[in-house]
Amino acid sequence: MKDCNACGKCCVKYGGRGLSISQSEINDWDEAAPELLDYIQKNEIWFDPKTKQPFEQCPWLIPGPTPNVFHCKIYHNRPDDCRYYPSSLEEMIRDDCEMVEAKDLKNPKKAQQDLELIMKDSWV
């Protein structure tokens, strides 16, 4: 399994509608990043604070220094839905994640172990 190359596919696919936020996360944002609270509606996130309409894509996804590379402007305060993605090889395959290699498909158990090792810092 490759390290994440910041292709942004997961953020583009999941960064718009349908992301939720827990009360615990809201409390954390209230302390660490209160400006993010304006983007919440009914425990769902990424709504335009002015129009109250959902964004089609995460408003914090910004282009990186080269094409097809992205960065998260709120990486250290990102919601758990983002923090814990990807959680499984199956999810990565479904989403055409560029971390997956041919050898991972041949040995899914090892690939899942590799993923858990790669993501251990993110999942805290």
Backbone as CSV, one residue per row, in Angstrom:
resi,resn,N_x,N_y,N_z,CA_x,CA_y,CA_z,C_x,C_y,C_z
1,MET,0.843,-1.177,0.000,0.000,0.000,0.000,0.888,1.240,0.000
2,LYS,0.508,2.176,-0.854,1.256,3.428,-0.947,0.800,4.388,0.146
3,ASP,1.658,5.338,0.464,1.245,6.440,1.331,0.279,7.321,0.556
4,CYS,-0.507,8.074,1.276,-1.442,9.006,0.641,-0.662,10.021,-0.195
5,ASN,-1.132,10.258,-1.416,-0.465,11.222,-2.291,-1.246,12.533,-2.394
6,ALA,-2.235,12.692,-1.519,-3.044,13.922,-1.454,-3.770,14.210,-2.766
7,CYS,-4.255,13.152,-3.415,-4.963,13.332,-4.694,-6.307,14.036,-4.508
8,GLY,-6.867,13.965,-3.296,-8.111,14.658,-3.003,-9.375,13.935,-3.421
9,LYS,-9.262,12.730,-3.987,-10.460,12.019,-4.440,-11.470,11.839,-3.314
10,CYS,-10.991,11.482,-2.133,-11.915,11.260,-1.020,-12.589,12.566,-0.603
11,CYS,-11.834,13.646,-0.603,-12.400,14.951,-0.216,-13.398,15.446,-1.255
12,VAL,-13.094,15.222,-2.508,-14.014,15.644,-3.565,-15.293,14.814,-3.502
13,LYS,-15.143,13.507,-3.308,-16.306,12.623,-3.293,-17.165,12.818,-2.048
14,TYR,-16.524,12.978,-0.897,-17.266,13.022,0.363,-17.279,14.393,1.027
15,GLY,-16.617,15.354,0.451,-16.470,16.646,1.099,-17.660,17.565,1.004
16,GLY,-18.677,17.163,0.297,-19.866,17.995,0.191,-20.935,17.545,1.149
17,ARG,-22.043,17.185,0.624,-23.199,16.807,1.449,-23.005,15.479,2.165
18,GLY,-23.725,15.360,3.277,-23.797,14.078,3.959,-22.794,13.848,5.064
19,LEU,-21.954,14.815,5.362,-21.024,14.636,6.467,-21.680,15.119,7.748
20,SER,-21.514,14.353,8.791,-22.122,14.712,10.064,-21.039,15.139,11.054
21,ILE,-21.507,15.702,12.145,-20.595,16.130,13.194,-21.256,15.855,14.539
22,SER,-20.478,15.360,15.473,-21.010,15.019,16.791,-20.968,16.239,17.714
23,GLN,-21.685,16.136,18.803,-21.671,17.214,19.786,-20.271,17.388,20.363
24,SER,-19.568,16.304,20.533,-18.189,16.371,21.030,-17.297,17.166,20.075
25,GLU,-17.445,16.933,18.782,-16.674,17.691,17.791,-17.069,19.167,17.810
26,ILE,-18.356,19.431,17.943,-18.823,20.814,18.011,-18.199,21.507,19.218
27,ASN,-18.147,20.813,20.334,-17.519,21.378,21.530,-16.038,21.660,21.301
28,ASP,-15.366,20.732,20.623,-13.944,20.941,20.309,-13.757,22.151,19.404
29,TRP,-14.600,22.266,18.377,-14.507,23.409,17.474,-14.807,24.707,18.202
30,ASP,-15.731,24.658,19.141,-16.075,25.860,19.887,-14.839,26.432,20.583
31,GLU,-13.960,25.562,21.037,-12.724,25.995,21.688,-11.606,26.294,20.695
32,ALA,-11.384,25.384,19.751,-10.203,25.469,18.881,-10.413,26.241,17.585
33,ALA,-11.625,26.194,17.052,-11.874,26.809,15.738,-13.327,27.268,15.646
34,PRO,-13.727,28.247,16.456,-15.137,28.647,16.496,-15.693,29.132,15.161
35,GLU,-14.830,29.588,14.261,-15.297,30.036,12.948,-15.936,28.903,12.144
36,LEU,-15.587,27.652,12.455,-16.146,26.506,11.749,-17.595,26.241,12.139
37,LEU,-18.009,26.722,13.281,-19.380,26.498,13.745,-20.412,27.103,12.796
38,ASP,-20.021,28.138,12.065,-20.928,28.778,11.108,-21.273,27.880,9.923
39,TYR,-20.543,26.796,9.757,-20.728,25.895,8.615,-21.562,24.661,8.962
40,ILE,-22.177,24.660,10.141,-22.966,23.525,10.628,-24.451,23.854,10.573
41,GLN,-25.240,22.845,10.182,-26.697,22.923,10.280,-27.215,21.560,10.702
42,LYS,-27.887,21.537,11.828,-28.504,20.303,12.323,-27.529,19.131,12.331
43,ASN,-26.369,19.348,12.884,-25.314,18.337,13.017,-24.818,17.779,11.685
44,GLU,-25.006,18.522,10.624,-24.374,18.219,9.341,-23.484,19.403,8.992
45,ILE,-22.472,19.133,8.190,-21.488,20.185,7.924,-21.339,20.521,6.442
46,TRP,-20.742,21.666,6.315,-20.351,22.335,5.086,-21.531,22.985,4.383
47,PHE,-22.129,23.893,5.133,-23.178,24.768,4.616,-22.626,26.184,4.538
48,ASP,-22.973,26.881,3.486,-22.534,28.263,3.315,-23.133,29.101,4.444
49,PRO,-22.305,29.779,5.223,-22.820,30.568,6.347,-23.777,31.687,5.919
50,LYS,-23.620,32.197,4.699,-24.480,33.301,4.236,-25.800,32.798,3.665
51,THR,-25.726,31.824,2.778,-26.945,31.363,2.090,-27.620,30.186,2.799
52,LYS,-26.886,29.530,3.684,-27.362,28.327,4.392,-27.555,27.135,3.463
53,GLN,-27.080,27.244,2.241,-27.152,26.151,1.277,-25.913,25.264,1.420
54,PRO,-26.062,23.961,1.177,-24.894,23.079,1.283,-23.899,23.349,0.162
55,PHE,-22.637,23.276,0.517,-21.593,23.355,-0.496,-21.592,22.049,-1.284
56,GLU,-21.268,22.125,-2.549,-21.144,20.917,-3.368,-19.848,20.179,-3.032
57,GLN,-18.861,20.913,-2.572,-17.561,20.354,-2.244,-17.066,21.019,-0.970
58,CYS,-16.226,20.349,-0.256,-15.683,20.889,0.981,-15.071,22.275,0.730
59,PRO,-15.448,23.261,1.531,-14.907,24.604,1.338,-13.453,24.743,1.791
60,TRP,-12.924,23.726,2.434,-11.565,23.800,2.976,-10.549,23.044,2.124
61,LEU,-10.982,22.454,1.035,-10.091,21.731,0.129,-9.457,22.741,-0.808
62,ILE,-8.141,22.845,-0.755,-7.437,23.830,-1.579,-6.410,23.135,-2.467
63,PRO,-6.206,23.672,-3.664,-5.222,23.075,-4.570,-3.816,23.141,-3.986
64,GLY,-3.070,22.095,-4.222,-1.682,22.050,-3.788,-0.767,22.651,-4.843
65,PRO,0.526,22.429,-4.688,1.505,23.047,-5.580,1.551,22.448,-6.986
66,THR,0.992,21.258,-7.148,0.994,20.610,-8.462,-0.417,20.130,-8.785
67,PRO,-0.705,19.900,-10.068,-2.042,19.417,-10.441,-2.393,18.103,-9.734
68,ASN,-3.653,17.949,-9.412,-4.182,16.735,-8.785,-3.621,16.463,-7.389
69,VAL,-3.171,17.530,-6.727,-2.743,17.447,-5.334,-3.535,18.503,-4.581
70,PHE,-4.068,18.119,-3.425,-4.894,19.019,-2.647,-4.446,19.032,-1.196
71,HIS,-4.824,20.076,-0.500,-4.546,20.189,0.921,-5.822,20.585,1.647
72,CYS,-5.868,20.244,2.914,-7.008,20.607,3.749,-6.624,21.812,4.591
73,LYS,-7.353,22.882,4.401,-7.061,24.124,5.107,-7.325,24.001,6.614
74,ILE,-8.162,23.046,7.021,-8.467,22.858,8.440,-8.020,21.477,8.921
75,TYR,-6.956,20.963,8.350,-6.518,19.591,8.618,-6.504,19.244,10.108
76,HIS,-5.958,20.102,10.940,-5.833,19.786,12.368,-7.167,19.879,13.107
77,ASN,-8.151,20.496,12.497,-9.488,20.597,13.076,-10.537,19.889,12.232
78,ARG,-10.106,19.027,11.316,-11.047,18.355,10.424,-12.000,17.479,11.231
79,PRO,-13.191,17.277,10.708,-14.163,16.448,11.426,-13.770,14.972,11.417
80,ASP,-14.370,14.231,12.341,-14.060,12.803,12.438,-14.379,12.048,11.157
81,ASP,-15.426,12.449,10.436,-15.731,11.779,9.164,-14.521,11.812,8.240
82,CYS,-13.776,12.879,8.289,-12.566,13.000,7.455,-11.372,12.319,8.129
83,ARG,-11.246,12.528,9.413,-10.113,12.003,10.178,-10.002,10.481,10.065
84,TYR,-11.155,9.791,10.039,-11.140,8.331,10.051,-11.299,7.699,8.671
85,TYR,-11.151,8.503,7.636,-11.233,7.975,6.271,-9.825,7.870,5.702
86,PRO,-9.475,6.808,5.046,-10.216,5.569,4.831,-10.070,4.644,6.029
87,SER,-11.060,3.800,6.216,-11.011,2.873,7.339,-10.853,1.421,6.902
88,SER,-11.066,1.164,5.624,-10.936,-0.220,5.161,-10.477,-0.270,3.704
89,LEU,-9.866,-1.384,3.374,-9.444,-1.614,1.996,-10.660,-1.613,1.078
90,GLU,-11.743,-2.214,1.530,-12.965,-2.267,0.726,-13.441,-0.852,0.368
91,GLU,-13.413,0.022,1.324,-13.805,1.409,1.103,-12.877,2.079,0.084
92,MET,-11.597,1.804,0.195,-10.611,2.389,-0.711,-10.806,1.897,-2.141
93,ILE,-11.086,0.622,-2.286,-11.315,0.052,-3.617,-12.559,0.689,-4.234
94,ARG,-13.623,0.767,-3.451,-14.875,1.372,-3.929,-14.649,2.804,-4.411
95,ASP,-13.779,3.548,-3.721,-13.565,4.955,-4.024,-12.387,5.206,-4.955
96,ASP,-11.818,4.144,-5.505,-10.701,4.260,-6.439,-9.519,5.007,-5.823
97,CYS,-9.235,4.698,-4.570,-8.135,5.343,-3.848,-6.800,4.976,-4.489
98,GLU,-5.970,5.988,-4.656,-4.675,5.781,-5.305,-3.632,5.141,-4.391
99,MET,-3.975,4.934,-3.124,-3.059,4.250,-2.208,-3.017,2.747,-2.478
100,VAL,-4.093,2.220,-3.049,-4.218,0.783,-3.265,-3.322,0.339,-4.421
101,GLU,-2.608,-0.750,-4.180,-1.737,-1.344,-5.205,-2.251,-2.743,-5.544
102,ALA,-1.786,-3.282,-6.652,-2.209,-4.619,-7.091,-1.926,-5.663,-6.015
103,LYS,-0.807,-5.549,-5.330,-0.464,-6.528,-4.293,-1.466,-6.500,-3.139
104,ASP,-2.107,-5.345,-2.915,-3.108,-5.240,-1.852,-4.343,-6.066,-2.173
105,LEU,-4.681,-6.132,-3.443,-5.844,-6.902,-3.869,-5.600,-8.402,-3.713
106,LYS,-4.335,-8.802,-3.830,-3.979,-10.213,-3.698,-3.938,-10.654,-2.239
107,ASN,-3.675,-9.710,-1.336,-3.579,-10.038,0.080,-4.310,-8.969,0.899
108,PRO,-5.647,-9.010,0.893,-6.426,-7.973,1.564,-6.169,-7.863,3.071
109,LYS,-5.895,-8.993,3.720,-5.637,-8.948,5.167,-4.380,-8.132,5.466
110,LYS,-3.333,-8.367,4.703,-2.085,-7.603,4.874,-2.311,-6.138,4.513
111,ALA,-3.076,-5.896,3.469,-3.365,-4.515,3.058,-4.098,-3.768,4.157
112,GLN,-5.057,-4.429,4.811,-5.782,-3.785,5.914,-4.827,-3.469,7.060
113,GLN,-3.910,-4.378,7.346,-2.908,-4.129,8.394,-2.017,-2.937,8.009
114,ASP,-1.624,-2.879,6.749,-0.805,-1.762,6.272,-1.572,-0.441,6.409
115,LEU,-2.845,-0.474,6.041,-3.673,0.727,6.161,-3.738,1.190,7.612
116,GLU,-3.950,0.261,8.520,-4.038,0.619,9.936,-2.736,1.223,10.434
117,LEU,-1.620,0.740,9.951,-0.325,1.304,10.318,-0.160,2.722,9.743
118,ILE,-0.515,2.886,8.485,-0.409,4.196,7.836,-1.316,5.222,8.514
119,MET,-2.505,4.803,8.886,-3.505,5.733,9.401,-3.488,5.902,10.921
120,LYS,-2.606,5.207,11.627,-2.658,5.224,13.094,-2.578,6.625,13.678
121,ASP,-1.801,7.500,13.078,-1.711,8.876,13.592,-2.950,9.699,13.282
122,SER,-3.588,9.405,12.167,-4.792,10.136,11.791,-5.991,9.732,12.641
123,TRP,-6.031,8.478,13.036,-7.187,7.940,13.733,-7.196,8.252,15.228
124,VAL,-6.340,9.159,15.674,-6.337,9.527,17.107,-7.032,10.840,17.328
